[in-house]
Amino acid sequence: MGDGNSAVLEELVKGKATGGDIPMAIVASSDYATVYDIRQGEPTYGQSSRILAKALDKQLVKVDGKGRRVFSTIKPEPLESTRKTYCCLLHKDAPDREKWNELGLPTCPKNNLASPMQVELHMRHRHKVEYETIERERKHREEAEEREFKRLLYKSASRQEAVEEAAPLYVKDPKKK
């Protein structure tokens, strides 16, 4: 680094160029320094850029519309994801894992799928045979539930007919008009 750039970096490290309120941890090599976007909620959060060391003081004092700093030389912590993630149906923590163990299905470590549709696509492409087995089990369970429902419905209907035959609620006297 040249003498002019060293002086700029030294002033920035000591806080002279920025008023001393910006923490500095400059990662510099040659004539460049790395800065990070620290605006949370922005798609560029945590992304780094390499800039000329002599432009560092101008870059670090930039603020957004709300008066908050935009760049820092300190890498920000990764944000916690607010997005819900789904796991593979064969994952060790899946709700039906005991049933799949009984059928001898393998486990899958995938636990960061973005949506139920992604889970289905993952199963169709990565676990074709296992997916068919799970779907077959689901269809058998649905058919059994449907049969049980129909059985209860018929039983209920036959009780209703027996009650109507035994004691009608209203009988019209044929002699009266």
WOPEMO-V251414 format. One record per residue. N is the residue number from 0. RES is the residue in three letters. OMEGA is omega as a letter, one per 20 degrees, with the letter a starting at -180 (none if undefined). BURIAL is + if it has 16 or more other ideal C-beta (glycine too) atoms within 10 Angstrom, else -. Layout:
# WOPEMO-V251414
n=<N:N>
res=<RES:RES>
omega=<OMEGA:OMEGA>
burial=<BURIAL:BURIAL>
This chain:
# WOPEMO-V251414
n=<0:1:2:3:4:5:6:7:8:9:10:11:12:13:14:15:16:17:18:19:20:21:22:23:24:25:26:27:28:29:30:31:32:33:34:35:36:37:38:39:40:41:42:43:44:45:46:47:48:49:50:51:52:53:54:55:56:57:58:59:60:61:62:63:64:65:66:67:68:69:70:71:72:73:74:75:76:77:78:79:80:81:82:83:84:85:86:87:88:89:90:91:92:93:94:95:96:97:98:99:100:101:102:103:104:105:106:107:108:109:110:111:112:113:114:115:116:117:118:119:120:121:122:123:124:125:126:127:128:129:130:131:132:133:134:135:136:137:138:139:140:141:142:143:144:145:146:147:148:149:150:151:152:153:154:155:156:157:158:159:160:161:162:163:164:165:166:167:168:169:170:171:172:173:174:175:176>
res=<MET:GLY:ASP:GLY:ASN:SER:ALA:VAL:LEU:GLU:GLU:LEU:VAL:LYS:GLY:LYS:ALA:THR:GLY:GLY:ASP:ILE:PRO:MET:ALA:ILE:VAL:ALA:SER:SER:ASP:TYR:ALA:THR:VAL:TYR:ASP:ILE:ARG:GLN:GLY:GLU:PRO:THR:TYR:GLY:GLN:SER:SER:ARG:ILE:LEU:ALA:LYS:ALA:LEU:ASP:LYS:GLN:LEU:VAL:LYS:VAL:ASP:GLY:LYS:GLY:ARG:ARG:VAL:PHE:SER:THR:ILE:LYS:PRO:GLU:PRO:LEU:GLU:SER:THR:ARG:LYS:THR:TYR:CYS:CYS:LEU:LEU:HIS:LYS:ASP:ALA:PRO:ASP:ARG:GLU:LYS:TRP:ASN:GLU:LEU:GLY:LEU:PRO:THR:CYS:PRO:LYS:ASN:ASN:LEU:ALA:SER:PRO:MET:GLN:VAL:GLU:LEU:HIS:MET:ARG:HIS:ARG:HIS:LYS:VAL:GLU:TYR:GLU:THR:ILE:GLU:ARG:GLU:ARG:LYS:HIS:ARG:GLU:GLU:ALA:GLU:GLU:ARG:GLU:PHE:LYS:ARG:LEU:LEU:TYR:LYS:SER:ALA:SER:ARG:GLN:GLU:ALA:VAL:GLU:GLU:ALA:ALA:PRO:LEU:TYR:VAL:LYS:ASP:PRO:LYS:LYS:LYS>
omega=<r:a:r:r:r:r:r:r:a:r:a:r:r:r:a:a:a:a:r:a:r:r:a:r:a:r:a:r:a:a:a:r:r:r:a:r:a:r:r:a:r:a:a:a:r:r:a:r:r:a:r:a:a:r:a:a:r:a:a:r:r:r:r:a:a:r:r:r:a:a:r:r:r:a:a:r:r:r:r:a:r:a:r:r:a:r:r:r:a:a:a:a:a:a:a:a:a:r:a:r:r:r:r:r:a:r:r:a:a:a:a:r:a:a:r:r:r:r:r:r:r:a:a:a:a:a:a:a:r:r:r:r:a:r:r:r:r:r:r:a:r:r:r:r:r:r:r:r:r:r:r:r:r:r:r:r:r:r:a:r:r:r:a:r:a:a:r:a:a:r:a:r:a:a:a:r:none>
burial=<-:-:-:-:+:-:-:+:+:-:-:+:-:-:-:-:+:+:-:-:-:+:-:+:-:-:-:+:-:-:-:+:+:+:+:+:+:+:+:-:-:-:-:-:-:-:-:-:-:-:+:-:+:+:-:+:+:-:+:+:-:-:-:-:-:-:-:-:-:+:+:+:+:-:-:-:-:-:-:-:-:-:-:-:-:+:+:+:+:+:+:-:-:+:-:-:-:-:-:+:-:-:-:-:+:-:-:+:-:+:-:-:+:-:-:-:-:-:+:-:-:+:+:-:-:-:+:-:-:+:+:-:-:+:-:-:-:-:-:-:-:-:-:-:-:-:-:-:-:-:-:-:-:-:-:-:-:-:-:-:-:-:-:-:-:-:-:-:-:-:-:-:-:-:-:-:->
